[in-house]
């Protein structure tokens, strides 16, 4: 399975931040799209595999600090996305024309 192959590859060739690899390289090595790579990395992280990332790319974390920096970066992204959602919600007032609204499928639109 590609998930395990990716983890093994990162552990062997990209162990530690100093050995980070850019997404495009991994996409070529594994013949997958950027979205597929992100999905695999997400699945590995959910499984507790310490796949870290920074501005240089992805790598198998060598230290606790590398994992903590990745977590901090991810939290910052969450904050940015949350702020964008808040702004979009404010923009909904411009569309308020008293028409009946239906909730978005599978999500909260309020």
C-alpha positions as CSV (number, residue, x, y, z in Angstrom):
1,X,0.0,0.0,0.0
2,X,1.3,3.5,-0.9
3,X,0.8,4.8,2.7
4,X,3.3,2.4,4.2
5,X,5.7,2.9,1.3
6,X,5.6,6.6,1.8
7,X,6.3,6.3,5.5
8,X,9.2,3.9,4.8
9,X,10.6,6.2,2.1
10,X,10.4,9.3,4.3
11,X,12.0,7.5,7.2
12,X,14.8,6.1,5.1
13,X,15.6,9.1,2.9
14,X,14.1,12.1,4.5
15,X,14.7,11.7,8.2
16,X,14.8,15.0,10.0
17,X,14.1,18.6,8.8
18,X,17.5,18.8,7.2
19,X,16.5,16.1,4.7
20,X,13.0,17.5,3.8
21,X,11.7,16.8,0.3
22,X,9.3,18.9,-1.7
23,X,5.9,17.6,-2.6
24,X,6.6,17.5,-6.4
25,X,9.5,15.1,-5.9
26,X,7.3,12.7,-3.8
27,X,4.5,13.0,-6.4
28,X,7.0,11.9,-9.1
29,X,8.5,9.1,-7.1
30,X,5.1,7.6,-6.2
31,X,3.3,8.7,-9.4
32,X,0.5,10.4,-7.5
33,X,-1.1,13.8,-7.5
34,X,-0.5,16.5,-4.9
35,X,-4.0,15.8,-3.4
36,X,-3.2,12.1,-3.1
37,X,0.1,12.9,-1.4
38,X,-1.6,15.2,1.1
39,X,-4.3,12.6,1.8
40,X,-1.6,9.9,2.4
41,X,0.3,12.3,4.7
42,X,-2.9,13.1,6.6
43,X,-3.7,9.4,7.0
44,X,-0.2,8.6,8.3
45,X,-0.4,11.5,10.8
46,X,-3.8,10.2,11.9
47,X,-2.2,6.8,12.5
48,X,0.4,8.5,14.8
49,X,3.3,8.4,12.3
50,X,5.4,11.5,12.8
51,X,5.4,13.0,9.3
52,X,6.4,16.6,9.7
53,X,6.6,19.4,7.3
54,X,8.0,23.0,7.0
55,X,8.7,25.4,4.2
56,X,11.3,23.0,2.8
57,X,8.9,20.1,2.4
58,X,7.9,16.8,4.1
59,X,10.1,14.7,6.3
60,X,10.0,12.0,8.9
61,X,10.4,13.8,12.2
62,X,13.6,13.0,14.1
63,X,12.9,15.1,17.2
64,X,9.9,16.1,19.3
65,X,10.7,19.7,18.4
66,X,10.1,18.9,14.7
67,X,6.7,17.5,15.5
68,X,5.8,20.4,17.7
69,X,6.7,22.9,15.0
70,X,4.6,21.0,12.5
71,X,1.6,21.1,15.0
72,X,2.2,24.9,15.5
73,X,2.2,25.4,11.7
74,X,-1.0,23.4,11.3
75,X,-2.7,25.3,14.2
76,X,-1.8,28.6,12.4
77,X,-3.4,27.3,9.2
78,X,-6.6,26.4,11.2
79,X,-6.7,29.9,12.6
80,X,-6.4,31.4,9.1
81,X,-9.1,29.2,7.7
82,X,-11.4,30.0,10.7
83,X,-10.9,33.7,10.1
84,X,-11.8,33.3,6.4
85,X,-15.0,31.4,7.3
86,X,-15.9,34.3,9.7
87,X,-15.4,36.8,6.9
88,X,-17.5,34.7,4.5
89,X,-20.3,34.5,7.0
90,X,-20.2,38.3,7.3
91,X,-20.5,38.5,3.6
92,X,-23.7,36.6,3.6
93,X,-25.5,39.7,4.8
94,X,-25.1,41.1,1.3
95,X,-27.1,38.2,-0.1
96,X,-29.9,38.5,2.5
97,X,-32.9,39.1,0.2
98,X,-35.5,37.3,2.4
99,X,-35.4,34.2,0.2
100,X,-35.8,30.9,1.9
101,X,-32.4,29.3,2.4
102,X,-31.6,25.6,2.6
103,X,-28.6,24.4,4.6
104,X,-25.6,23.3,2.6
105,X,-25.4,19.5,2.2
106,X,-23.2,17.9,4.8
107,X,-22.1,21.2,6.5
108,X,-23.0,24.1,8.6
109,X,-23.5,27.3,6.5
110,X,-24.3,29.6,9.4
